[in-house]
């Protein structure tokens, strides 16, 4: 799966779940500080990503996600 395609789909999920503008979903954006995601909303985002990509994200991986870039790299590793 193409890197750009994955990021575009991730951005769509983030916009839908976090109710943010697509322009604010950048690799360096932190989920909590920059995008305002609470821990509950982060869980909803992971569930949306699992559904979008047909993957299962391990719980221990979720705890390590700080930025959109972290999430993007995780998705790439799981869809490879």
PDB file with SEQRES, HELIX, SHEET and CRYST1 records, atoms N, CA, C and O in Angstrom:
SEQRES   1 A   80  UNK UNK UNK UNK UNK UNK UNK UNK UNK UNK UNK UNK UNK          
SEQRES   2 A   80  UNK UNK UNK UNK UNK UNK UNK UNK UNK UNK UNK UNK UNK          
SEQRES   3 A   80  UNK UNK UNK UNK UNK UNK UNK UNK UNK UNK UNK UNK UNK          
SEQRES   4 A   80  UNK UNK UNK UNK UNK UNK UNK UNK UNK UNK UNK UNK UNK          
SEQRES   5 A   80  UNK UNK UNK UNK UNK UNK UNK UNK UNK UNK UNK UNK UNK          
SEQRES   6 A   80  UNK UNK UNK UNK UNK UNK UNK UNK UNK UNK UNK UNK UNK          
SEQRES   7 A   80  UNK UNK                                                      
HELIX    1 AA1 UNK A    3  UNK A   18  1                                  16    
HELIX    2 AA2 UNK A   22  UNK A   24  5                                   3    
HELIX    3 AA3 UNK A   39  UNK A   53  1                                  15    
HELIX    4 AA4 UNK A   59  UNK A   64  1                                   6    
HELIX    5 AA5 UNK A   68  UNK A   79  1                                  12    
CRYST1    1.000    1.000    1.000  90.00  90.00  90.00 P 1           1          
ATOM      1  N   UNK A   1       0.850  -1.174   0.000  1.00  0.00           N  
ATOM      2  CA  UNK A   1       0.000   0.000   0.000  1.00  0.00           C  
ATOM      3  C   UNK A   1       0.898   1.241   0.000  1.00  0.00           C  
ATOM      4  O   UNK A   1       1.883   1.297   0.735  1.00  0.00           O  
ATOM      5  N   UNK A   2       0.562   2.208  -0.807  1.00  0.00           N  
ATOM      6  CA  UNK A   2       1.384   3.409  -0.956  1.00  0.00           C  
ATOM      7  C   UNK A   2       1.355   4.258   0.308  1.00  0.00           C  
ATOM      8  O   UNK A   2       0.318   4.416   0.953  1.00  0.00           O  
ATOM      9  N   UNK A   3       2.509   4.792   0.637  1.00  0.00           N  
ATOM     10  CA  UNK A   3       2.685   5.634   1.821  1.00  0.00           C  
ATOM     11  C   UNK A   3       1.688   6.799   1.839  1.00  0.00           C  
ATOM     12  O   UNK A   3       1.051   7.057   2.860  1.00  0.00           O  
ATOM     13  N   UNK A   4       1.555   7.495   0.715  1.00  0.00           N  
ATOM     14  CA  UNK A   4       0.642   8.637   0.631  1.00  0.00           C  
ATOM     15  C   UNK A   4      -0.813   8.214   0.805  1.00  0.00           C  
ATOM     16  O   UNK A   4      -1.599   8.917   1.439  1.00  0.00           O  
ATOM     17  N   UNK A   5      -1.164   7.067   0.242  1.00  0.00           N  
ATOM     18  CA  UNK A   5      -2.529   6.562   0.366  1.00  0.00           C  
ATOM     19  C   UNK A   5      -2.866   6.274   1.829  1.00  0.00           C  
ATOM     20  O   UNK A   5      -3.953   6.602   2.303  1.00  0.00           O  
ATOM     21  N   UNK A   6      -1.927   5.662   2.528  1.00  0.00           N  
ATOM     22  CA  UNK A   6      -2.129   5.366   3.953  1.00  0.00           C  
ATOM     23  C   UNK A   6      -2.307   6.661   4.734  1.00  0.00           C  
ATOM     24  O   UNK A   6      -3.199   6.757   5.576  1.00  0.00           O  
ATOM     25  N   UNK A   7      -1.463   7.664   4.462  1.00  0.00           N  
ATOM     26  CA  UNK A   7      -1.571   8.925   5.200  1.00  0.00           C  
ATOM     27  C   UNK A   7      -2.891   9.625   4.892  1.00  0.00           C  
ATOM     28  O   UNK A   7      -3.512  10.196   5.788  1.00  0.00           O  
ATOM     29  N   UNK A   8      -3.321   9.586   3.638  1.00  0.00           N  
ATOM     30  CA  UNK A   8      -4.601  10.203   3.269  1.00  0.00           C  
ATOM     31  C   UNK A   8      -5.768   9.542   3.997  1.00  0.00           C  
ATOM     32  O   UNK A   8      -6.668  10.224   4.488  1.00  0.00           O  
ATOM     33  N   UNK A   9      -5.747   8.225   4.063  1.00  0.00           N  
ATOM     34  CA  UNK A   9      -6.817   7.501   4.750  1.00  0.00           C  
ATOM     35  C   UNK A   9      -6.770   7.745   6.255  1.00  0.00           C  
ATOM     36  O   UNK A   9      -7.809   7.849   6.907  1.00  0.00           O  
ATOM     37  N   UNK A  10      -5.548   7.836   6.807  1.00  0.00           N  
ATOM     38  CA  UNK A  10      -5.377   8.165   8.222  1.00  0.00           C  
ATOM     39  C   UNK A  10      -5.927   9.563   8.501  1.00  0.00           C  
ATOM     40  O   UNK A  10      -6.608   9.780   9.504  1.00  0.00           O  
ATOM     41  N   UNK A  11      -5.633  10.498   7.619  1.00  0.00           N  
ATOM     42  CA  UNK A  11      -6.124  11.866   7.769  1.00  0.00           C  
ATOM     43  C   UNK A  11      -7.648  11.894   7.774  1.00  0.00           C  
ATOM     44  O   UNK A  11      -8.252  12.592   8.588  1.00  0.00           O  
ATOM     45  N   UNK A  12      -8.267  11.146   6.878  1.00  0.00           N  
ATOM     46  CA  UNK A  12      -9.728  11.084   6.820  1.00  0.00           C  
ATOM     47  C   UNK A  12     -10.295  10.559   8.141  1.00  0.00           C  
ATOM     48  O   UNK A  12     -11.272  11.104   8.655  1.00  0.00           O  
ATOM     49  N   UNK A  13      -9.696   9.519   8.683  1.00  0.00           N  
ATOM     50  CA  UNK A  13     -10.140   8.976   9.974  1.00  0.00           C  
ATOM     51  C   UNK A  13      -9.987  10.022  11.072  1.00  0.00           C  
ATOM     52  O   UNK A  13     -10.889  10.202  11.890  1.00  0.00           O  
ATOM     53  N   UNK A  14      -8.852  10.709  11.092  1.00  0.00           N  
ATOM     54  CA  UNK A  14      -8.599  11.706  12.125  1.00  0.00           C  
ATOM     55  C   UNK A  14      -9.593  12.857  12.031  1.00  0.00           C  
ATOM     56  O   UNK A  14     -10.092  13.331  13.052  1.00  0.00           O  
ATOM     57  N   UNK A  15      -9.882  13.307  10.822  1.00  0.00           N  
ATOM     58  CA  UNK A  15     -10.842  14.399  10.633  1.00  0.00           C  
ATOM     59  C   UNK A  15     -12.218  13.973  11.128  1.00  0.00           C  
ATOM     60  O   UNK A  15     -12.900  14.741  11.807  1.00  0.00           O  
ATOM     61  N   UNK A  16     -12.625  12.759  10.794  1.00  0.00           N  
ATOM     62  CA  UNK A  16     -13.942  12.263  11.196  1.00  0.00           C  
ATOM     63  C   UNK A  16     -14.062  12.091  12.712  1.00  0.00           C  
ATOM     64  O   UNK A  16     -15.050  12.515  13.312  1.00  0.00           O  
ATOM     65  N   UNK A  17     -13.062  11.473  13.323  1.00  0.00           N  
ATOM     66  CA  UNK A  17     -13.136  11.145  14.745  1.00  0.00           C  
ATOM     67  C   UNK A  17     -12.797  12.348  15.632  1.00  0.00           C  
ATOM     68  O   UNK A  17     -13.475  12.603  16.627  1.00  0.00           O  
ATOM     69  N   UNK A  18     -11.752  13.078  15.265  1.00  0.00           N  
ATOM     70  CA  UNK A  18     -11.279  14.168  16.118  1.00  0.00           C  
ATOM     71  C   UNK A  18     -11.958  15.497  15.827  1.00  0.00           C  
ATOM     72  O   UNK A  18     -11.814  16.457  16.584  1.00  0.00           O  
ATOM     73  N   UNK A  19     -12.711  15.546  14.707  1.00  0.00           N  
ATOM     74  CA  UNK A  19     -13.395  16.775  14.320  1.00  0.00           C  
ATOM     75  C   UNK A  19     -12.408  17.935  14.165  1.00  0.00           C  
ATOM     76  O   UNK A  19     -12.625  19.028  14.688  1.00  0.00           O  
ATOM     77  N   UNK A  20     -11.317  17.673  13.431  1.00  0.00           N  
ATOM     78  CA  UNK A  20     -10.309  18.693  13.155  1.00  0.00           C  
ATOM     79  C   UNK A  20     -10.224  18.898  11.651  1.00  0.00           C  
ATOM     80  O   UNK A  20     -10.746  18.094  10.878  1.00  0.00           O  
ATOM     81  N   UNK A  21      -9.573  19.965  11.241  1.00  0.00           N  
ATOM     82  CA  UNK A  21      -9.372  20.230   9.820  1.00  0.00           C  
ATOM     83  C   UNK A  21      -8.233  19.363   9.302  1.00  0.00           C  
ATOM     84  O   UNK A  21      -7.275  19.088  10.025  1.00  0.00           O  
ATOM     85  N   UNK A  22      -8.339  18.936   8.058  1.00  0.00           N  
ATOM     86  CA  UNK A  22      -7.325  18.071   7.460  1.00  0.00           C  
ATOM     87  C   UNK A  22      -5.938  18.711   7.497  1.00  0.00           C  
ATOM     88  O   UNK A  22      -4.934  18.013   7.647  1.00  0.00           O  
ATOM     89  N   UNK A  23      -5.881  20.040   7.360  1.00  0.00           N  
ATOM     90  CA  UNK A  23      -4.591  20.730   7.359  1.00  0.00           C  
ATOM     91  C   UNK A  23      -3.852  20.589   8.688  1.00  0.00           C  
ATOM     92  O   UNK A  23      -2.626  20.697   8.734  1.00  0.00           O  
ATOM     93  N   UNK A  24      -4.588  20.350   9.757  1.00  0.00           N  
ATOM     94  CA  UNK A  24      -3.944  20.228  11.070  1.00  0.00           C  
ATOM     95  C   UNK A  24      -3.402  18.817  11.317  1.00  0.00           C  
ATOM     96  O   UNK A  24      -2.669  18.598  12.281  1.00  0.00           O  
ATOM     97  N   UNK A  25      -3.754  17.870  10.460  1.00  0.00           N  
ATOM     98  CA  UNK A  25      -3.275  16.494  10.613  1.00  0.00           C  
ATOM     99  C   UNK A  25      -1.954  16.375   9.852  1.00  0.00           C  
ATOM    100  O   UNK A  25      -1.921  16.055   8.664  1.00  0.00           O  
ATOM    101  N   UNK A  26      -0.863  16.646  10.581  1.00  0.00           N  
ATOM    102  CA  UNK A  26       0.482  16.578  10.019  1.00  0.00           C  
ATOM    103  C   UNK A  26       1.272  15.522  10.778  1.00  0.00           C  
ATOM    104  O   UNK A  26       0.898  15.161  11.894  1.00  0.00           O  
ATOM    105  N   UNK A  27       2.358  15.020  10.197  1.00  0.00           N  
ATOM    106  CA  UNK A  27       3.141  13.992  10.897  1.00  0.00           C  
ATOM    107  C   UNK A  27       3.632  14.422  12.280  1.00  0.00           C  
ATOM    108  O   UNK A  27       3.742  13.591  13.182  1.00  0.00           O  
ATOM    109  N   UNK A  28       3.926  15.710  12.454  1.00  0.00           N  
ATOM    110  CA  UNK A  28       4.444  16.189  13.737  1.00  0.00           C  
ATOM    111  C   UNK A  28       3.363  16.554  14.751  1.00  0.00           C  
ATOM    112  O   UNK A  28       3.678  16.821  15.910  1.00  0.00           O  
ATOM    113  N   UNK A  29       2.102  16.571  14.340  1.00  0.00           N  
ATOM    114  CA  UNK A  29       1.012  16.951  15.239  1.00  0.00           C  
ATOM    115  C   UNK A  29       0.828  15.899  16.332  1.00  0.00           C  
ATOM    116  O   UNK A  29       0.712  14.706  16.050  1.00  0.00           O  
ATOM    117  N   UNK A  30       0.803  16.361  17.581  1.00  0.00           N  
ATOM    118  CA  UNK A  30       0.545  15.433  18.683  1.00  0.00           C  
ATOM    119  C   UNK A  30      -0.959  15.237  18.810  1.00  0.00           C  
ATOM    120  O   UNK A  30      -1.744  16.168  18.630  1.00  0.00           O  
ATOM    121  N   UNK A  31      -1.337  14.013  19.121  1.00  0.00           N  
ATOM    122  CA  UNK A  31      -2.760  13.702  19.216  1.00  0.00           C  
ATOM    123  C   UNK A  31      -3.430  14.474  20.349  1.00  0.00           C  
ATOM    124  O   UNK A  31      -4.547  14.964  20.189  1.00  0.00           O  
ATOM    125  N   UNK A  32      -2.755  14.583  21.489  1.00  0.00           N  
ATOM    126  CA  UNK A  32      -3.388  15.236  22.635  1.00  0.00           C  
ATOM    127  C   UNK A  32      -3.271  16.747  22.587  1.00  0.00           C  
ATOM    128  O   UNK A  32      -4.281  17.447  22.664  1.00  0.00           O  
ATOM    129  N   UNK A  33      -2.052  17.264  22.461  1.00  0.00           N  
ATOM    130  CA  UNK A  33      -1.850  18.715  22.542  1.00  0.00           C  
ATOM    131  C   UNK A  33      -2.330  19.442  21.286  1.00  0.00           C  
ATOM    132  O   UNK A  33      -3.075  20.418  21.382  1.00  0.00           O  
ATOM    133  N   UNK A  34      -1.910  18.974  20.113  1.00  0.00           N  
ATOM    134  CA  UNK A  34      -2.236  19.685  18.871  1.00  0.00           C  
ATOM    135  C   UNK A  34      -3.651  19.394  18.358  1.00  0.00           C  
ATOM    136  O   UNK A  34      -4.321  20.279  17.826  1.00  0.00           O  
ATOM    137  N   UNK A  35      -4.095  18.140  18.525  1.00  0.00           N  
ATOM    138  CA  UNK A  35      -5.390  17.754  17.969  1.00  0.00           C  
ATOM    139  C   UNK A  35      -6.472  17.587  19.024  1.00  0.00           C  
ATOM    140  O   UNK A  35      -7.624  17.314  18.688  1.00  0.00           O  
ATOM    141  N   UNK A  36      -6.117  17.749  20.306  1.00  0.00           N  
ATOM    142  CA  UNK A  36      -7.099  17.763  21.378  1.00  0.00           C  
ATOM    143  C   UNK A  36      -7.784  16.441  21.675  1.00  0.00           C  
ATOM    144  O   UNK A  36      -8.918  16.426  22.152  1.00  0.00           O  
ATOM    145  N   UNK A  37      -7.112  15.333  21.400  1.00  0.00           N  
ATOM    146  CA  UNK A  37      -7.723  14.019  21.616  1.00  0.00           C  
ATOM    147  C   UNK A  37      -7.532  13.545  23.057  1.00  0.00           C  
ATOM    148  O   UNK A  37      -6.406  13.440  23.544  1.00  0.00           O  
ATOM    149  N   UNK A  38      -8.637  13.263  23.722  1.00  0.00           N  
ATOM    150  CA  UNK A  38      -8.569  12.645  25.046  1.00  0.00           C  
ATOM    151  C   UNK A  38      -8.221  11.171  24.861  1.00  0.00           C  
ATOM    152  O   UNK A  38      -8.198  10.672  23.736  1.00  0.00           O  
ATOM    153  N   UNK A  39      -7.955  10.482  25.952  1.00  0.00           N  
ATOM    154  CA  UNK A  39      -7.625   9.065  25.839  1.00  0.00           C  
ATOM    155  C   UNK A  39      -8.797   8.272  25.255  1.00  0.00           C  
ATOM    156  O   UNK A  39      -8.585   7.319  24.506  1.00  0.00           O  
ATOM    157  N   UNK A  40     -10.018   8.653  25.588  1.00  0.00           N  
ATOM    158  CA  UNK A  40     -11.190   7.978  25.043  1.00  0.00           C  
ATOM    159  C   UNK A  40     -11.301   8.215  23.542  1.00  0.00           C  
ATOM    160  O   UNK A  40     -11.602   7.289  22.788  1.00  0.00           O  
ATOM    161  N   UNK A  41     -11.063   9.430  23.112  1.00  0.00           N  
ATOM    162  CA  UNK A  41     -11.117   9.745  21.684  1.00  0.00           C  
ATOM    163  C   UNK A  41      -9.992   9.027  20.936  1.00  0.00           C  
ATOM    164  O   UNK A  41     -10.178   8.608  19.794  1.00  0.00           O  
ATOM    165  N   UNK A  42      -8.837   8.884  21.567  1.00  0.00           N  
ATOM    166  CA  UNK A  42      -7.742   8.144  20.928  1.00  0.00           C  
ATOM    167  C   UNK A  42      -8.148   6.690  20.682  1.00  0.00           C  
ATOM    168  O   UNK A  42      -7.815   6.113  19.647  1.00  0.00           O  
ATOM    169  N   UNK A  43      -8.861   6.111  21.628  1.00  0.00           N  
ATOM    170  CA  UNK A  43      -9.346   4.738  21.450  1.00  0.00           C  
ATOM    171  C   UNK A  43     -10.320   4.684  20.271  1.00  0.00           C  
ATOM    172  O   UNK A  43     -10.267   3.756  19.463  1.00  0.00           O  
ATOM    173  N   UNK A  44     -11.199   5.667  20.174  1.00  0.00           N  
ATOM    174  CA  UNK A  44     -12.135   5.720  19.042  1.00  0.00           C  
ATOM    175  C   UNK A  44     -11.388   5.854  17.720  1.00  0.00           C  
ATOM    176  O   UNK A  44     -11.776   5.249  16.720  1.00  0.00           O  
ATOM    177  N   UNK A  45     -10.314   6.645  17.713  1.00  0.00           N  
ATOM    178  CA  UNK A  45      -9.516   6.818  16.504  1.00  0.00           C  
ATOM    179  C   UNK A  45      -8.856   5.501  16.100  1.00  0.00           C  
ATOM    180  O   UNK A  45      -8.856   5.136  14.925  1.00  0.00           O  
ATOM    181  N   UNK A  46      -8.303   4.802  17.065  1.00  0.00           N  
ATOM    182  CA  UNK A  46      -7.671   3.508  16.770  1.00  0.00           C  
ATOM    183  C   UNK A  46      -8.711   2.529  16.230  1.00  0.00           C  
ATOM    184  O   UNK A  46      -8.424   1.782  15.294  1.00  0.00           O  
ATOM    185  N   UNK A  47      -9.900   2.521  16.799  1.00  0.00           N  
ATOM    186  CA  UNK A  47     -10.961   1.626  16.310  1.00  0.00           C  
ATOM    187  C   UNK A  47     -11.340   1.982  14.875  1.00  0.00           C  
ATOM    188  O   UNK A  47     -11.559   1.092  14.053  1.00  0.00           O  
ATOM    189  N   UNK A  48     -11.420   3.272  14.570  1.00  0.00           N  
ATOM    190  CA  UNK A  48     -11.743   3.704  13.206  1.00  0.00           C  
ATOM    191  C   UNK A  48     -10.641   3.288  12.238  1.00  0.00           C  
ATOM    192  O   UNK A  48     -10.921   2.886  11.108  1.00  0.00           O  
ATOM    193  N   UNK A  49      -9.401   3.382  12.677  1.00  0.00           N  
ATOM    194  CA  UNK A  49      -8.263   2.987  11.836  1.00  0.00           C  
ATOM    195  C   UNK A  49      -8.263   1.479  11.613  1.00  0.00           C  
ATOM    196  O   UNK A  49      -8.003   1.013  10.504  1.00  0.00           O  
ATOM    197  N   UNK A  50      -8.552   0.722  12.660  1.00  0.00           N  
ATOM    198  CA  UNK A  50      -8.623  -0.731  12.513  1.00  0.00           C  
ATOM    199  C   UNK A  50      -9.674  -1.113  11.477  1.00  0.00           C  
ATOM    200  O   UNK A  50      -9.449  -1.997  10.651  1.00  0.00           O  
ATOM    201  N   UNK A  51     -10.811  -0.449  11.525  1.00  0.00           N  
ATOM    202  CA  UNK A  51     -11.885  -0.726  10.566  1.00  0.00           C  
ATOM    203  C   UNK A  51     -11.489  -0.288   9.154  1.00  0.00           C  
ATOM    204  O   UNK A  51     -11.708  -1.025   8.192  1.00  0.00           O  
ATOM    205  N   UNK A  52     -10.915   0.894   9.029  1.00  0.00           N  
ATOM    206  CA  UNK A  52     -10.532   1.447   7.725  1.00  0.00           C  
ATOM    207  C   UNK A  52      -9.505   0.573   7.017  1.00  0.00           C  
ATOM    208  O   UNK A  52      -9.598   0.353   5.810  1.00  0.00           O  
ATOM    209  N   UNK A  53      -8.515   0.069   7.776  1.00  0.00           N  
ATOM    210  CA  UNK A  53      -7.409  -0.668   7.172  1.00  0.00           C  
ATOM    211  C   UNK A  53      -7.535  -2.181   7.329  1.00  0.00           C  
ATOM    212  O   UNK A  53      -6.719  -2.926   6.786  1.00  0.00           O  
ATOM    213  N   UNK A  54      -8.543  -2.642   8.060  1.00  0.00           N  
ATOM    214  CA  UNK A  54      -8.702  -4.083   8.265  1.00  0.00           C  
ATOM    215  C   UNK A  54      -7.551  -4.683   9.056  1.00  0.00           C  
ATOM    216  O   UNK A  54      -7.084  -5.781   8.753  1.00  0.00           O  
ATOM    217  N   UNK A  55      -7.096  -3.957  10.073  1.00  0.00           N  
ATOM    218  CA  UNK A  55      -5.974  -4.400  10.890  1.00  0.00           C  
ATOM    219  C   UNK A  55      -6.388  -4.442  12.353  1.00  0.00           C  
ATOM    220  O   UNK A  55      -7.449  -3.946  12.732  1.00  0.00           O  
ATOM    221  N   UNK A  56      -5.532  -5.044  13.160  1.00  0.00           N  
ATOM    222  CA  UNK A  56      -5.726  -5.049  14.605  1.00  0.00           C  
ATOM    223  C   UNK A  56      -4.498  -4.395  15.228  1.00  0.00           C  
ATOM    224  O   UNK A  56      -3.375  -4.857  15.025  1.00  0.00           O  
ATOM    225  N   UNK A  57      -4.707  -3.334  15.978  1.00  0.00           N  
ATOM    226  CA  UNK A  57      -3.605  -2.602  16.599  1.00  0.00           C  
ATOM    227  C   UNK A  57      -3.416  -3.130  18.020  1.00  0.00           C  
ATOM    228  O   UNK A  57      -4.329  -3.045  18.840  1.00  0.00           O  
ATOM    229  N   UNK A  58      -2.230  -3.676  18.312  1.00  0.00           N  
ATOM    230  CA  UNK A  58      -1.974  -4.200  19.663  1.00  0.00           C  
ATOM    231  C   UNK A  58      -2.055  -3.086  20.712  1.00  0.00           C  
ATOM    232  O   UNK A  58      -1.611  -1.963  20.475  1.00  0.00           O  
ATOM    233  N   UNK A  59      -2.628  -3.412  21.872  1.00  0.00           N  
ATOM    234  CA  UNK A  59      -2.802  -2.429  22.946  1.00  0.00           C  
ATOM    235  C   UNK A  59      -1.487  -1.762  23.339  1.00  0.00           C  
ATOM    236  O   UNK A  59      -1.448  -0.554  23.576  1.00  0.00           O  
ATOM    237  N   UNK A  60      -0.406  -2.549  23.409  1.00  0.00           N  
ATOM    238  CA  UNK A  60       0.879  -1.975  23.819  1.00  0.00           C  
ATOM    239  C   UNK A  60       1.397  -0.960  22.794  1.00  0.00           C  
ATOM    240  O   UNK A  60       2.129  -0.036  23.149  1.00  0.00           O  
ATOM    241  N   UNK A  61       1.023  -1.131  21.539  1.00  0.00           N  
ATOM    242  CA  UNK A  61       1.423  -0.166  20.499  1.00  0.00           C  
ATOM    243  C   UNK A  61       0.668   1.146  20.652  1.00  0.00           C  
ATOM    244  O   UNK A  61       1.217   2.219  20.399  1.00  0.00           O  
ATOM    245  N   UNK A  62      -0.587   1.059  21.066  1.00  0.00           N  
ATOM    246  CA  UNK A  62      -1.414   2.259  21.231  1.00  0.00           C  
ATOM    247  C   UNK A  62      -0.803   3.182  22.279  1.00  0.00           C  
ATOM    248  O   UNK A  62      -0.825   4.403  22.123  1.00  0.00           O  
ATOM    249  N   UNK A  63      -0.262   2.605  23.340  1.00  0.00           N  
ATOM    250  CA  UNK A  63       0.307   3.389  24.432  1.00  0.00           C  
ATOM    251  C   UNK A  63       1.523   4.200  23.993  1.00  0.00           C  
ATOM    252  O   UNK A  63       1.854   5.206  24.621  1.00  0.00           O  
ATOM    253  N   UNK A  64       2.198   3.769  22.911  1.00  0.00           N  
ATOM    254  CA  UNK A  64       3.412   4.437  22.448  1.00  0.00           C  
ATOM    255  C   UNK A  64       3.132   5.554  21.452  1.00  0.00           C  
ATOM    256  O   UNK A  64       4.043   6.305  21.104  1.00  0.00           O  
ATOM    257  N   UNK A  65       1.905   5.681  20.990  1.00  0.00           N  
ATOM    258  CA  UNK A  65       1.561   6.669  19.968  1.00  0.00           C  
ATOM    259  C   UNK A  65       1.431   8.056  20.596  1.00  0.00           C  
ATOM    260  O   UNK A  65       0.618   8.272  21.494  1.00  0.00           O  
ATOM    261  N   UNK A  66       2.238   8.979  20.111  1.00  0.00           N  
ATOM    262  CA  UNK A  66       2.180  10.366  20.570  1.00  0.00           C  
ATOM    263  C   UNK A  66       1.751  11.309  19.447  1.00  0.00           C  
ATOM    264  O   UNK A  66       0.999  12.257  19.671  1.00  0.00           O  
ATOM    265  N   UNK A  67       2.242  11.034  18.233  1.00  0.00           N  
ATOM    266  CA  UNK A  67       2.004  11.941  17.108  1.00  0.00           C  
ATOM    267  C   UNK A  67       1.289  11.216  15.968  1.00  0.00           C  
ATOM    268  O   UNK A  67       1.176   9.990  15.964  1.00  0.00           O  
ATOM    269  N   UNK A  68       0.817  11.992  15.017  1.00  0.00           N  
ATOM    270  CA  UNK A  68       0.209  11.422  13.815  1.00  0.00           C  
ATOM    271  C   UNK A  68       1.251  10.590  13.071  1.00  0.00           C  
ATOM    272  O   UNK A  68       0.930   9.541  12.512  1.00  0.00           O  
ATOM    273  N   UNK A  69       2.497  11.060  13.065  1.00  0.00           N  
ATOM    274  CA  UNK A  69       3.576  10.306  12.418  1.00  0.00           C  
ATOM    275  C   UNK A  69       3.778   8.941  13.052  1.00  0.00           C  
ATOM    276  O   UNK A  69       3.998   7.956  12.347  1.00  0.00           O  
ATOM    277  N   UNK A  70       3.705   8.871  14.384  1.00  0.00           N  
ATOM    278  CA  UNK A  70       3.809   7.578  15.081  1.00  0.00           C  
ATOM    279  C   UNK A  70       2.703   6.643  14.611  1.00  0.00           C  
ATOM    280  O   UNK A  70       2.944   5.467  14.336  1.00  0.00           O  
ATOM    281  N   UNK A  71       1.512   7.169  14.524  1.00  0.00           N  
ATOM    282  CA  UNK A  71       0.361   6.379  14.104  1.00  0.00           C  
ATOM    283  C   UNK A  71       0.516   5.925  12.653  1.00  0.00           C  
ATOM    284  O   UNK A  71       0.197   4.785  12.316  1.00  0.00           O  
ATOM    285  N   UNK A  72       1.000   6.809  11.810  1.00  0.00           N  
ATOM    286  CA  UNK A  72       1.225   6.492  10.399  1.00  0.00           C  
ATOM    287  C   UNK A  72       2.227   5.346  10.266  1.00  0.00           C  
ATOM    288  O   UNK A  72       1.982   4.391   9.529  1.00  0.00           O  
ATOM    289  N   UNK A  73       3.359   5.438  10.978  1.00  0.00           N  
ATOM    290  CA  UNK A  73       4.368   4.381  10.920  1.00  0.00           C  
ATOM    291  C   UNK A  73       3.812   3.053  11.433  1.00  0.00           C  
ATOM    292  O   UNK A  73       4.123   1.995  10.884  1.00  0.00           O  
ATOM    293  N   UNK A  74       2.997   3.106  12.474  1.00  0.00           N  
ATOM    294  CA  UNK A  74       2.390   1.892  13.006  1.00  0.00           C  
ATOM    295  C   UNK A  74       1.480   1.239  11.968  1.00  0.00           C  
ATOM    296  O   UNK A  74       1.538   0.027  11.761  1.00  0.00           O  
ATOM    297  N   UNK A  75       0.650   2.035  11.325  1.00  0.00           N  
ATOM    298  CA  UNK A  75      -0.249   1.497  10.299  1.00  0.00           C  
ATOM    299  C   UNK A  75       0.571   0.870   9.173  1.00  0.00           C  
ATOM    300  O   UNK A  75       0.263  -0.233   8.721  1.00  0.00           O  
ATOM    301  N   UNK A  76       1.610   1.566   8.721  1.00  0.00           N  
ATOM    302  CA  UNK A  76       2.444   1.027   7.644  1.00  0.00           C  
ATOM    303  C   UNK A  76       3.039  -0.318   8.024  1.00  0.00           C  
ATOM    304  O   UNK A  76       3.115  -1.225   7.195  1.00  0.00           O  
ATOM    305  N   UNK A  77       3.461  -0.449   9.281  1.00  0.00           N  
ATOM    306  CA  UNK A  77       4.061  -1.712   9.712  1.00  0.00           C  
ATOM    307  C   UNK A  77       3.030  -2.838   9.787  1.00  0.00           C  
ATOM    308  O   UNK A  77       3.367  -4.007   9.605  1.00  0.00           O  
ATOM    309  N   UNK A  78       1.783  -2.483  10.054  1.00  0.00           N  
ATOM    310  CA  UNK A  78       0.743  -3.505  10.188  1.00  0.00           C  
ATOM    311  C   UNK A  78       0.099  -3.896   8.860  1.00  0.00           C  
ATOM    312  O   UNK A  78      -0.453  -4.990   8.746  1.00  0.00           O  
ATOM    313  N   UNK A  79       0.160  -3.028   7.860  1.00  0.00           N  
ATOM    314  CA  UNK A  79      -0.431  -3.362   6.560  1.00  0.00           C  
ATOM    315  C   UNK A  79       0.590  -3.928   5.586  1.00  0.00           C  
ATOM    316  O   UNK A  79       0.231  -4.383   4.501  1.00  0.00           O  
ATOM    317  N   UNK A  80       1.868  -3.900   5.972  1.00  0.00           N  
ATOM    318  CA  UNK A  80       2.942  -4.385   5.084  1.00  0.00           C  
ATOM    319  C   UNK A  80       2.876  -5.879   4.895  1.00  0.00           C  
ATOM    320  O   UNK A  80       3.701  -6.448   4.181  1.00  0.00           O  
TER     321      UNK A  80                                                      
END                                                                             
